[in-house]
Structure formats: structure tokens, C-alpha cells
Amino acid sequence: MRAPIHLPRIAPSIAVPAALAAFSWLNAKWGISGDAVLIRVYLAVQIRQYRLEKADRVNPFYWLEESAASSTTGPRDFLWFEGRSYTYKEVLDIVLRYAHWLKLEHQIASGDVVAIDCMNSPEFVFTTFALWSLGAKPAFINYNLSGDPLVHCIRTSNARVVLAQEAIANHFTPEVKERLFSTSFRQDGGGAVEISVLSGHLADKISMLSPHREPDSARSGAGYNEGFDKMGALIFTSGTTGLPKPAVVSWAKYTQTGPLMQHWGGLNKDDILFTCMPLYHATAQVLGLMACQYVGACCAIGKKFSASSYWDDVRASNATAIQYIGETNRFLLAAPEKLDPTTGKSLDKEHRVTKCYGNGMRPDVWDRFKDRFGIETVGEFYTATEAPMSSSWNLSRNAFTSGSIGKGGKLISAMFRKTYKIARVNIETEEPVRDSSNNDFLVLSEVNEPGEMIFRLDPTNIENLFQGYYGNKAASSKKIIRDCFEKGDAWYRTGDILRIDSEGRQYFVDRIGDTFRWRGENVATSEVSEMLGRHAAISEANVYGVEVPRHDGRAGCAALTLSKPLTDDLLNDLAQHATKNLPKYAIPIFLRVTQDQMVTGNNKQQKHIFRSQGVDLSRIPTEDQMYYFTGNSYAKFTEKEWNRLQGGQMKL
């Protein structure tokens, strides 16, 4: 008989710290705690969706109604705007009065589409929930649009009524109205469009009406097939490469963001989230307003983004969290420091904000923004309005994940490894690379190799995850690619190039179509912009590829906004900065110094106008200055150089 084995007794004072150290090591290596949070989010979403669908309560109007009826949430502030607060109970009361007016004035009924053309305001929120309460669907119009783009958005939404804010009513010119009022205007054959201007006088009139609540049948699945994959609203794309397209936003998108922002982002009922990002886009509306509603927090709304008054609004609202999109934080960094007029003390950190959420913050801005304004946590995510829910989320409190759009550990990677892939792309054809020796299936990118992010779809039920563009099957089908890894499968193309490093960190590289080839190499515009943005004199850099006569590929051009006067010394310094930090093929051949950067309504850079103008000086505004890289510096680019390029007498 074998003698028993006696393991050495380890004192708790040694065992506990050793166990903690081992867990810390495994946690850092495998990302256990971060994965546990995302798994909790996933389970919370599934449970919530099951309960809501079973109870036939997928419409967000019910969520507002429940919050207003709660003795805990009802008296709490739901909205803040320009110094005025509205509780959950007050918002519901106003919403039901708006619903009464919409029913009386426009006979809005279940299934109708109504366009909302408003700046950020309480009226935007009131009309949205009022439409949902009637079983109608809002179509959110970019309030900056006028003329043909405005008419196009209204037509493609099939809206019967347009609710326009008084401040932008001048966009509805006699010419626009003539087209909208035509009996043949609507694509569905429904006739003309009605316009109501949301004026102060109308708001007073609405306040005199009694609250009206439509019966549940107006919002019921039995009424018009209310499932989580069905349309909750229309949100238009930015229109950077053409006219905007109406993306279908499903009820599931609205449902999923609440648990995400609570369990992942740490948003809670005591938070005040400030956003001046446009509510007509998903970041502010879905991940801001609706997330606040889910946790019982207050959403503080700014009318529009202004770098000079941004922090004044943040302080006035007592915000504890803020939102950003695209270049928002770069603009805030470029703004001069504000000083207290009495004490002269810097006001940069005089606020209650501890966390910010958004997408598109570049690595060169990330840590500088946190340091200057005292922000502890950055919640960066990657998604698109029309895309399936993304798996890329990065809640960053340290330098390890700085600049990353997502960080997945071993557990999450195992759970979702079949739901998304990074596929190798041919930059010239803008199509995924296929392997002729393996059934023409797609080729996956290696570690740190850029490739297109794609998401798996059910080939027998595409709309379960991808609802596409409203009334535009052709545009929707272009986003789907089939026979990728097995015959008959279907995947959603994001059009975005990402890379994943050996630590599982995900980084945005570029949009397909923005990356260009020069001297036989691929140049990612975002990476060049990031490097240029680290120069102290550059406030913003928008990089793109331009066609030049008698040269193959596209030459790099950087539209720069400078914080210092342009001198010969600065030009030399910019050249040295680029030469030192970029491979030779990625150095911008041209610089375009401009004061008028082109961005979308949500602060994302536009490249297509710059790119279409190229370096043809006859197409470039005279106030912009052009330079080209020659030798080891930049020199003035004039008509003389342009003519030499066209004549083949100049080699770049």
C-alpha cells in the first residue's frame, strides 16, 4: 500500500497573494475580466430581448412609459437642454400631447413614416417618442441638408409628413416645396408630402391638448409584425460618397445598447451624459439618449458642436460623461485654453466628467485629450448604423489599449470567432482576395496584417442581422458577399480595413477606397494623418490619394490646418517630420494648406471633394496654398509645375 502523499501546507498569508498574482497574470494575458463584462452584456441583451418580445413591448415608447411610472425614475431628470430640465414623467406627458396633435393634425397612424428635420432639441425627442407611441416610424433627416439632397432623403424615406424645426425652415424653399407638394412625389405612389414647422407658437398649442395614448394594438406584433429585426427608425448615411441612403435601424439596435452602456461602459442612473453630436445619427441617439433612458440617467443635449463653448455647456449641465465622434476631440484639443476671468486659473479640468464614449478618436489625440482635460476612461467602439452589432469595444483606462477600437480576450474570441473575420483585400480592385487553390474562398489576414472586417449573416434570413437600406435592394445587396469560407454562406462587408495585433487589440486602419497605392505600396490615409497630427503646428490633417498626370497609382496629398503661420522654416520642419516618421512611399507628395476642412455633420472627415479636385489648381479655391515634395523639403506648387506634370516634364 502506497504511503499517503502529504502536500506542504501553505500559509494563507502566502497563498492568497500568490493566487491573486497568478490571476492577475492570467487576466492580463487572456483578458478574463474584460471578457466577463462583455459576456454579461451579451446575456443581459438576450434576456431583455426575450422578455420584451414575449410581452410584446419591443417599442421604446413602453420603456419611457415604465420609467415615467416608476416612483424612483419618474421624478428624475431625463433631459437637459440650455439650462432647462425635464423629468421622465414630464417627458412622457409632453410626448402624449405631441401624439394627440400628430393624430389630430396629420392623422398619423401605425406603420406611417414621418421625417424629422430638427437640430438637437427637446422637440426632437418629443416627436420621436410621440411617433413611436402611435406605432409610426421616424426618419431622421440631417438638418444641414437643403436642395436636392434634402428632397432625395424625404423621397427615399417614403415619409408622408415632414416635421421641420423653425430654425431650419428656410431650407424648404419654394422650389423644394413645389417638388414635395407634387401629387406624384412619393415613391410608394402615396402622393404629396405635408410639412409642419415646429415653432414656439405650435409648442404652446400642443401644450394645451390633453395627453393621448394609443391602445397597445397600434404598437403590437399583431398590428404590423413587430419583431426585433423589424424597422424602428430610418437613419441616413453621411453621404460622403454620394447621396445619403436610409439605413434601417432595427428595434434590436435600440435594445442592445442599454445593457452595453451599463455593464461595459459603467453608465448608471446618477450619470449625466452630455452630447452635442447630432441626434439624427446613431451615436448620440442610440448610444446616448436611449442608453440614458435604459439606466435612468439624464441625457444633456447640446444644440450643436462648438469647440469654443463646449466645456461651458458641459459644466452648466453638470455632466459626468461626454460623447464624441470623429475629429471632435481633436477640435477640442486645438481650441485655446480657457481661463477663469477672476482667478486666471485654467478651466480645462474644471468639470465632473470622468468618462467619454464614442468612435473615431485617433491614437495621436487619445492620451493628449485625456491628459489635458483630466478624463479617466475612454470608451471607444467600432460600428456602423446599418451594420450588425459590432464586437469591437474598448474601455480604456491605461496606455496598453490606447488608440485601439477593441480588445478581445480568449473567451470572447472563442465565443465569437465564427461571427466576424478580417479578410485580406486587394486595394486596387477593392475586393476581398480569394484563394484559387481553396475553392476560391477568402483569404484571412495574418496577425497585424490589415484586412476588411466582415460579419457573418444567416444566408437563409439576411434581414435577421442586416436590415439593409430602406427601399434599396441594390445598395443592400452590394454589402453582402457570399461563398466566403464555405459554399452558400453570406457575410456583411463593412468597407473598413482593420488589423488585430498579437495581443488581440483591434485597430482601425482605413476605409476601403481611402487607402491608395503609390510606388507599388499601399498607403493607409489614417496612419499618415495620425503621424502628421503629432506635429505641434498641425491642428488637423486630412490625407487622401490624388491622380496625377503621367504617373501610376495615386500620390499622397495632405490637407492641413495649421496653428502657426506658414513659413519656409515650418515647411522644412514638416518635411523633416514626415521623412523621419514615414516610409518614403507614404510621405505626402502634396500639401494643401487650408482653413476650411471638410467634415460631415458628425465631425468625420470628408475626402471625396478634396480627392476630386486633386492638384488641378483651376479646381482648388485660390485661398488654399499648394506645395509639393521635392528633394527633402516642400516647395510652392504653381501653374508652372502643374503644366510640367501634364506635359510629362516633371517626375514626382
Secondary structure in CASP SS format (residue, H / E / C, confidence):
PFRMAT SS
TARGET T0000
AUTHOR 0000-0000-0000
METHOD secondary structure of the structure
MODEL  1
M C 1.00
R C 1.00
A C 1.00
P C 1.00
I C 1.00
H C 1.00
L C 1.00
P C 1.00
R C 1.00
I C 1.00
A C 1.00
P H 1.00
S H 1.00
I H 1.00
A H 1.00
V H 1.00
P H 1.00
A H 1.00
A H 1.00
L H 1.00
A H 1.00
A H 1.00
F H 1.00
S H 1.00
W H 1.00
L H 1.00
N H 1.00
A H 1.00
K H 1.00
W H 1.00
G C 1.00
I H 1.00
S H 1.00
G H 1.00
D H 1.00
A H 1.00
V H 1.00
L H 1.00
I H 1.00
R H 1.00
V H 1.00
Y H 1.00
L H 1.00
A H 1.00
V H 1.00
Q H 1.00
I H 1.00
R H 1.00
Q H 1.00
Y H 1.00
R H 1.00
L H 1.00
E H 1.00
K H 1.00
A C 1.00
D C 1.00
R C 1.00
V C 1.00
N C 1.00
P H 1.00
F H 1.00
Y H 1.00
W H 1.00
L H 1.00
E H 1.00
E H 1.00
S H 1.00
A H 1.00
A H 1.00
S C 1.00
S C 1.00
T C 1.00
T C 1.00
G C 1.00
P C 1.00
R C 1.00
D E 1.00
F E 1.00
L E 1.00
W E 1.00
F E 1.00
E C 1.00
G C 1.00
R E 1.00
S E 1.00
Y E 1.00
T E 1.00
Y H 1.00
K H 1.00
E H 1.00
V H 1.00
L H 1.00
D H 1.00
I H 1.00
V H 1.00
L H 1.00
R H 1.00
Y H 1.00
A H 1.00
H H 1.00
W H 1.00
L H 1.00
K H 1.00
L H 1.00
E H 1.00
H H 1.00
Q C 1.00
I C 1.00
A C 1.00
S C 1.00
G C 1.00
D C 1.00
V E 1.00
V E 1.00
A E 1.00
I E 1.00
D E 1.00
C C 1.00
M C 1.00
N C 1.00
S C 1.00
P H 1.00
E H 1.00
F H 1.00
V H 1.00
F H 1.00
T H 1.00
T H 1.00
F H 1.00
A H 1.00
L H 1.00
W H 1.00
S H 1.00
L C 1.00
G C 1.00
A C 1.00
K E 1.00
P E 1.00
A E 1.00
F E 1.00
I C 1.00
N C 1.00
Y C 1.00
N C 1.00
L C 1.00
S C 1.00
G H 1.00
D H 1.00
P H 1.00
L H 1.00
V H 1.00
H H 1.00
C H 1.00
I H 1.00
R H 1.00
T H 1.00
S H 1.00
N C 1.00
A C 1.00
R C 1.00
V E 1.00
V E 1.00
L E 1.00
A E 1.00
Q E 1.00
E H 1.00
A H 1.00
I H 1.00
A H 1.00
N H 1.00
H H 1.00
F C 1.00
T C 1.00
P H 1.00
E H 1.00
V H 1.00
K H 1.00
E H 1.00
R H 1.00
L H 1.00
F C 1.00
S C 1.00
T C 1.00
S C 1.00
F C 1.00
R C 1.00
Q C 1.00
D C 1.00
G C 1.00
G C 1.00
G C 1.00
A C 1.00
V C 1.00
E E 1.00
I E 1.00
S E 1.00
V E 1.00
L E 1.00
S C 1.00
G H 1.00
H H 1.00
L H 1.00
A H 1.00
D H 1.00
K H 1.00
I H 1.00
S H 1.00
M C 1.00
L C 1.00
S C 1.00
P C 1.00
H C 1.00
R C 1.00
E C 1.00
P C 1.00
D H 1.00
S H 1.00
A H 1.00
R H 1.00
S C 1.00
G H 1.00
A H 1.00
G H 1.00
Y H 1.00
N C 1.00
E C 1.00
G C 1.00
F C 1.00
D C 1.00
K C 1.00
M E 1.00
G E 1.00
A E 1.00
L E 1.00
I E 1.00
F E 1.00
T C 1.00
S C 1.00
G C 1.00
T C 1.00
T C 1.00
G C 1.00
L C 1.00
P C 1.00
K C 1.00
P E 1.00
A E 1.00
V E 1.00
V E 1.00
S E 1.00
W H 1.00
A H 1.00
K H 1.00
Y H 1.00
T H 1.00
Q H 1.00
T H 1.00
G H 1.00
P H 1.00
L H 1.00
M H 1.00
Q H 1.00
H H 1.00
W H 1.00
G C 1.00
G C 1.00
L C 1.00
N C 1.00
K C 1.00
D C 1.00
D C 1.00
I E 1.00
L E 1.00
F E 1.00
T E 1.00
C C 1.00
M C 1.00
P C 1.00
L C 1.00
Y C 1.00
H C 1.00
A H 1.00
T H 1.00
A H 1.00
Q H 1.00
V H 1.00
L H 1.00
G H 1.00
L H 1.00
M H 1.00
A H 1.00
C H 1.00
Q H 1.00
Y H 1.00
V H 1.00
G C 1.00
A C 1.00
C E 1.00
C E 1.00
A E 1.00
I E 1.00
G C 1.00
K C 1.00
K C 1.00
F C 1.00
S C 1.00
A C 1.00
S C 1.00
S C 1.00
Y H 1.00
W H 1.00
D H 1.00
D H 1.00
V H 1.00
R H 1.00
A H 1.00
S H 1.00
N C 1.00
A C 1.00
T C 1.00
A E 1.00
I E 1.00
Q E 1.00
Y E 1.00
I E 1.00
G C 1.00
E C 1.00
T H 1.00
N H 1.00
R H 1.00
F H 1.00
L H 1.00
L H 1.00
A H 1.00
A C 1.00
P C 1.00
E C 1.00
K C 1.00
L E 1.00
D C 1.00
P C 1.00
T C 1.00
T C 1.00
G C 1.00
K C 1.00
S E 1.00
L C 1.00
D C 1.00
K C 1.00
E C 1.00
H C 1.00
R C 1.00
V C 1.00
T C 1.00
K E 1.00
C E 1.00
Y E 1.00
G E 1.00
N E 1.00
G C 1.00
M C 1.00
R C 1.00
P H 1.00
D H 1.00
V H 1.00
W H 1.00
D H 1.00
R H 1.00
F H 1.00
K H 1.00
D H 1.00
R H 1.00
F H 1.00
G C 1.00
I C 1.00
E C 1.00
T E 1.00
V E 1.00
G E 1.00
E E 1.00
F E 1.00
Y E 1.00
T C 1.00
A C 1.00
T C 1.00
E C 1.00
A C 1.00
P C 1.00
M C 1.00
S C 1.00
S C 1.00
S E 1.00
W E 1.00
N E 1.00
L E 1.00
S E 1.00
R C 1.00
N C 1.00
A H 1.00
F H 1.00
T H 1.00
S C 1.00
G C 1.00
S C 1.00
I C 1.00
G E 1.00
K E 1.00
G C 1.00
G C 1.00
K H 1.00
L H 1.00
I H 1.00
S H 1.00
A H 1.00
M H 1.00
F H 1.00
R C 1.00
K C 1.00
T C 1.00
Y E 1.00
K E 1.00
I E 1.00
A E 1.00
R C 1.00
V E 1.00
N E 1.00
I C 1.00
E C 1.00
T C 1.00
E C 1.00
E E 1.00
P E 1.00
V C 1.00
R E 1.00
D E 1.00
S C 1.00
S C 1.00
N C 1.00
N C 1.00
D C 1.00
F E 1.00
L E 1.00
V C 1.00
L E 1.00
S C 1.00
E C 1.00
V C 1.00
N C 1.00
E C 1.00
P C 1.00
G E 1.00
E E 1.00
M E 1.00
I E 1.00
F E 1.00
R E 1.00
L E 1.00
D C 1.00
P C 1.00
T C 1.00
N C 1.00
I H 1.00
E H 1.00
N H 1.00
L C 1.00
F C 1.00
Q C 1.00
G C 1.00
Y E 1.00
Y C 1.00
G C 1.00
N C 1.00
K H 1.00
A H 1.00
A H 1.00
S H 1.00
S H 1.00
K C 1.00
K C 1.00
I E 1.00
I E 1.00
R E 1.00
D C 1.00
C C 1.00
F C 1.00
E C 1.00
K C 1.00
G C 1.00
D C 1.00
A E 1.00
W E 1.00
Y E 1.00
R E 1.00
T E 1.00
G E 1.00
D E 1.00
I E 1.00
L E 1.00
R E 1.00
I E 1.00
D C 1.00
S C 1.00
E C 1.00
G C 1.00
R E 1.00
Q E 1.00
Y E 1.00
F E 1.00
V E 1.00
D E 1.00
R E 1.00
I C 1.00
G C 1.00
D C 1.00
T C 1.00
F E 1.00
R E 1.00
W E 1.00
R C 1.00
G C 1.00
E E 1.00
N E 1.00
V E 1.00
A C 1.00
T H 1.00
S H 1.00
E H 1.00
V H 1.00
S H 1.00
E H 1.00
M H 1.00
L H 1.00
G H 1.00
R C 1.00
H C 1.00
A C 1.00
A C 1.00
I E 1.00
S E 1.00
E E 1.00
A E 1.00
N E 1.00
V E 1.00
Y E 1.00
G E 1.00
V E 1.00
E C 1.00
V C 1.00
P C 1.00
R C 1.00
H C 1.00
D C 1.00
G C 1.00
R C 1.00
A E 1.00
G E 1.00
C E 1.00
A E 1.00
A E 1.00
L E 1.00
T E 1.00
L E 1.00
S C 1.00
K C 1.00
P C 1.00
L C 1.00
T C 1.00
D H 1.00
D H 1.00
L H 1.00
L H 1.00
N H 1.00
D H 1.00
L H 1.00
A H 1.00
Q H 1.00
H H 1.00
A H 1.00
T H 1.00
K H 1.00
N H 1.00
L C 1.00
P C 1.00
K H 1.00
Y H 1.00
A H 1.00
I C 1.00
P C 1.00
I C 1.00
F E 1.00
L E 1.00
R E 1.00
V E 1.00
T C 1.00
Q C 1.00
D C 1.00
Q C 1.00
M C 1.00
V E 1.00
T C 1.00
G C 1.00
N C 1.00
N C 1.00
K C 1.00
Q E 1.00
Q C 1.00
K C 1.00
H H 1.00
I H 1.00
F H 1.00
R H 1.00
S H 1.00
Q H 1.00
G C 1.00
V C 1.00
D C 1.00
L H 1.00
S H 1.00
R H 1.00
I C 1.00
P C 1.00
T C 1.00
E C 1.00
D C 1.00
Q E 1.00
M E 1.00
Y E 1.00
Y E 1.00
F E 1.00
T E 1.00
G C 1.00
N C 1.00
S E 1.00
Y E 1.00
A E 1.00
K E 1.00
F C 1.00
T C 1.00
E H 1.00
K H 1.00
E H 1.00
W H 1.00
N H 1.00
R H 1.00
L H 1.00
Q H 1.00
G C 1.00
G C 1.00
Q C 1.00
M C 1.00
K C 1.00
L C 1.00
END
